[in-house]
Amino acid sequence: MKIIIQYLVSIIIFFPIILFFIAYVLSRKRKKSKAKSFGVASDVTTIVLFFSVPLSISSLWEKNYNVFVFVIAIVIAIIFTYIDWRTKKEIEVLRLLKKTWRLYFILLTIAFLIIWIVGLIQSIIEYAFS
């Protein structure tokens, strides 16, 4: 049973789109709108993407960028907080967290796709010229 759970977690970490679709379908089954279901699925997937992106980088190029990803996330949160504080005198914490979390989803998804495309191209080139 432990091995099955390890394989499931590994699959979800390396293919977070599977988790996204599962969360989206489950949310739609609970009678939520498409937009809210997409939001729930992206929120759930963002957690996995925080681990998936650095892990993908380290498995492809043997470099560790865990700290770099988390530092960028903190800097983005600081920038968003500063912008909110300058435009509105009272910061709505939940709205701020939601905005930053959704931006993390977008940035990490783009990073994940770029990493996998570059890794795929790199593997094809290595295979073709070896």
C-alpha positions in Angstrom: 0.0 0.0 0.0 2.9 2.4 0.8 4.4 1.8 -2.6 1.1 2.5 -4.4 0.8 5.8 -2.5 4.4 6.7 -3.4 3.7 6.0 -7.1 0.5 8.1 -7.0 2.3 11.0 -5.3 5.2 10.8 -7.8 2.8 10.8 -10.7 0.9 13.8 -9.4 4.2 15.7 -8.7 5.6 15.0 -12.2 2.2 15.5 -13.9 0.3 18.1 -12.0 -2.2 18.5 -14.8 -3.7 15.2 -13.7 -4.4 16.7 -10.3 -5.8 19.8 -12.0 -8.3 17.8 -14.0 -9.3 15.6 -11.0 -9.9 18.7 -8.8 -11.8 20.4 -11.7 -14.1 17.4 -12.2 -14.7 16.9 -8.5 -15.5 20.6 -8.1 -17.9 20.5 -11.1 -19.6 17.4 -9.6 -20.3 19.5 -6.5 -22.5 21.8 -8.7 -20.0 24.7 -8.9 -19.7 27.0 -11.9 -17.0 26.4 -14.5 -15.1 29.5 -13.3 -15.2 28.6 -9.6 -14.2 25.0 -10.5 -11.3 26.3 -12.5 -10.3 28.5 -9.5 -10.5 25.6 -7.1 -8.5 23.3 -9.4 -5.8 26.0 -9.9 -5.6 26.6 -6.1 -5.0 22.9 -5.4 -2.6 22.5 -8.3 -0.5 25.5 -7.2 0.6 23.6 -4.1 1.9 20.8 -6.2 3.6 23.1 -8.7 5.7 24.7 -6.0 7.4 21.3 -5.6 7.1 20.1 -9.2 8.9 22.9 -10.9 12.1 22.7 -8.8 12.0 18.9 -8.9 11.7 18.9 -12.7 14.6 21.2 -13.0 16.7 19.1 -10.7 15.8 15.9 -12.5 16.6 17.3 -15.9 19.7 19.4 -15.2 20.8 18.2 -11.8 20.6 21.8 -10.3 18.7 22.6 -7.2 16.4 25.7 -7.4 14.1 25.1 -4.5 15.1 28.2 -2.6 15.0 30.3 -5.8 11.4 29.4 -6.4 10.3 30.2 -2.9 12.3 33.5 -2.8 10.6 34.6 -6.0 7.2 33.7 -4.5 8.0 35.8 -1.4 9.2 38.8 -3.5 5.9 38.6 -5.6 3.9 38.6 -2.4 5.8 41.6 -1.1 5.3 43.5 -4.4 1.6 42.7 -4.4 1.2 43.8 -0.8 3.0 47.0 -1.5 0.9 47.8 -4.5 -2.3 47.0 -2.5 -1.1 49.2 0.3 -0.3 52.1 -2.0 -3.6 52.0 -3.9 -5.9 51.2 -1.0 -5.2 52.2 2.6 -6.7 49.1 4.0 -5.4 45.8 2.7 -7.9 43.0 2.2 -5.8 40.0 3.2 -7.9 37.3 1.6 -8.2 39.1 -1.8 -4.4 39.7 -1.7 -3.7 36.1 -1.0 -6.0 35.0 -3.7 -4.4 37.3 -6.3 -0.9 36.2 -5.4 -1.9 32.5 -5.3 -3.4 32.8 -8.8 -0.4 34.6 -10.1 1.8 31.8 -8.7 -0.4 29.3 -10.6 0.1 31.1 -13.8 3.9 31.6 -13.4 4.5 28.1 -12.2 2.4 26.5 -14.9 4.3 28.5 -17.6 7.6 27.6 -16.0 6.6 23.9 -15.8 5.6 23.8 -19.4 8.8 25.6 -20.5 11.0 23.2 -18.5 9.3 20.1 -19.9 9.4 21.4 -23.5 13.1 22.3 -23.2 13.8 19.0 -21.5 12.0 17.1 -24.3 13.9 19.0 -27.0 17.1 18.4 -25.2 16.4 14.7 -24.9 15.5 14.5 -28.6 18.8 16.3 -29.6 20.8 14.0 -27.3 19.2 10.9 -28.8 19.6 12.1 -32.4 23.3 13.0 -32.1 24.5 10.1 -30.0 
